[in-house]
Amino acid sequence: MRSAEPVTGIFAVYAFDEMWRVAKVVYYGIMALNHRGQAGCGMCLFSGRGLSLLESNIGYVDVAFNVEELVGREGWIGLGWVYSTVGRVVKRVHIGSKECICVFYVDLPERDLEKISKVLPELKRDLDEGVEKLNVLSREIQRPISFVLLTEDGELYVYRDPSGLKPLHVGAYGFDLGIISTEPCAIECIGGDPRADMPPGSAMCFTKYLVERSRVQDLHRRKYCALEYIYYSRLDSTIDEIPVYDFRRTLSQTVSRRAPLSVDVVIGVPETGVVYAVEIAKHIGRDFSFGFVQTGRRIRSALVQDYLERLIGVQLKMSPIRCVMQGRSILLVDDSLLKGITLRNIIQYIRNRVGVREVHVLVASPPIRYECPFGMDIPPREELLCANVSLEDLPRVLDADSVTFATLDDLYEAFEKFNVDKDQVCTYCMTGRLPTW
């Protein structure tokens, strides 16, 4: 049975002056992370009179909240989130008799949540001892248990577990605001200054008069999620000192060796496939062209659960530029292949309505065959195309002339360029092998 865990973006702001109203800042922060989840969003504010929780099952931040109404809302501490599966992220926990709002990256079973809750008073009393106990719990639970927690006392706690599979970045807005964000791009979008990735196995505590960092860290079990760099993170983010844009360019170079050379033009599937297409075209000596125009709001079809909505999303973002493709042999580049619905509909559309001569597909990730146990929103195995169809049969199923994937060696080679050993890369969704915890 599928765990239905969300891909989340978390954004927290701590102002050191009660005169601040941070709701609008949180709004723009989670808007900058909306690519990570489009099923729901929310925020929690602290104003000295307890916690004020605002949630929405509308996934688009600018639709879910009226920014002008947020301007005057009280609260100098704010915690915001976006998610791709409704109702799975926010937990109400207690430290003693005090209620807290805690945002996790994965939907933890109650038994694990209870274990973490028992350690929270220790984290409040002694940050280092609390971190040590959480690090032990992480090894026991063998899942990412990173979280951001806002208390009724107006304290903000941030913990990143030793796996480091879920990113967390620390930033500031001058001396006025402390900021925590899943990706540093959101900090820059509100005019802040990204400072550093939180070290795995460490914690921070924000209070009105103090920012405390744990002396305890655990860097020995650090892992890097392959899909975080291949697909999920924004191009303008740097995750654990790896610029996402540079990583995708590097991966494109390794994958380009597998590209068919008989094509006339290289086209990227919007929008994450475009960067790969530009680089691959450069390396195989073929023209790159924009092949599609988007209509309306950006829709990440990989995060859409409903089949009909997914199809509509494909048509909205895939209006073809006919003069680029008509009568030509094209190389269609995509970042990854999950259910194959988007790609199959694109190919059939441009074959039947545009009149391309040939469609060759190059996918910049290895075949994805397993659902992620660590919170990436990947469909269940029975819905994953590569888990149920042989690579030899994929061209027929997708109506393509050929389908080629990046190999694991291509992926590892790209990571090695950033001094990441292949044993540190989590590729469970591709191999079914759990990383050493």
Secondary structure as GFF3:
##gff-version 3
##sequence-region A 1 437
A	DSSP	beta_strand	9	15	.	.	.	ID=ss1
A	DSSP	alpha_helix	23	31	.	.	.	ID=ss2
A	DSSP	three_ten_helix	34	36	.	.	.	ID=ss3
A	DSSP	beta_strand	40	46	.	.	.	ID=ss4
A	DSSP	beta_strand	51	56	.	.	.	ID=ss5
A	DSSP	alpha_helix	61	64	.	.	.	ID=ss6
A	DSSP	alpha_helix	67	71	.	.	.	ID=ss7
A	DSSP	beta_strand	77	83	.	.	.	ID=ss8
A	DSSP	beta_strand	90	95	.	.	.	ID=ss9
A	DSSP	beta_strand	98	104	.	.	.	ID=ss10
A	DSSP	alpha_helix	110	125	.	.	.	ID=ss11
A	DSSP	alpha_helix	127	141	.	.	.	ID=ss12
A	DSSP	beta_strand	147	151	.	.	.	ID=ss13
A	DSSP	beta_strand	156	160	.	.	.	ID=ss14
A	DSSP	beta_strand	169	173	.	.	.	ID=ss15
A	DSSP	beta_strand	177	181	.	.	.	ID=ss16
A	DSSP	alpha_helix	184	189	.	.	.	ID=ss17
A	DSSP	beta_strand	193	197	.	.	.	ID=ss18
A	DSSP	beta_strand	202	206	.	.	.	ID=ss19
A	DSSP	beta_strand	211	213	.	.	.	ID=ss20
A	DSSP	beta_strand	224	225	.	.	.	ID=ss21
A	DSSP	alpha_helix	226	227	.	.	.	ID=ss22
A	DSSP	pi_helix	228	232	.	.	.	ID=ss23
A	DSSP	beta_strand	238	239	.	.	.	ID=ss24
A	DSSP	beta_strand	242	243	.	.	.	ID=ss25
A	DSSP	alpha_helix	244	255	.	.	.	ID=ss26
A	DSSP	three_ten_helix	256	258	.	.	.	ID=ss27
A	DSSP	beta_strand	265	268	.	.	.	ID=ss28
A	DSSP	alpha_helix	272	284	.	.	.	ID=ss29
A	DSSP	beta_strand	287	288	.	.	.	ID=ss30
A	DSSP	beta_strand	292	293	.	.	.	ID=ss31
A	DSSP	three_ten_helix	301	303	.	.	.	ID=ss32
A	DSSP	alpha_helix	307	317	.	.	.	ID=ss33
A	DSSP	beta_strand	319	320	.	.	.	ID=ss34
A	DSSP	alpha_helix	322	325	.	.	.	ID=ss35
A	DSSP	beta_strand	329	334	.	.	.	ID=ss36
A	DSSP	alpha_helix	341	349	.	.	.	ID=ss37
A	DSSP	pi_helix	350	354	.	.	.	ID=ss38
A	DSSP	beta_strand	358	363	.	.	.	ID=ss39
A	DSSP	three_ten_helix	381	383	.	.	.	ID=ss40
A	DSSP	alpha_helix	385	388	.	.	.	ID=ss41
A	DSSP	alpha_helix	394	398	.	.	.	ID=ss42
A	DSSP	beta_strand	402	405	.	.	.	ID=ss43
A	DSSP	alpha_helix	408	416	.	.	.	ID=ss44
A	DSSP	three_ten_helix	422	424	.	.	.	ID=ss45
A	DSSP	beta_strand	425	426	.	.	.	ID=ss46
A	DSSP	alpha_helix	428	431	.	.	.	ID=ss47
###
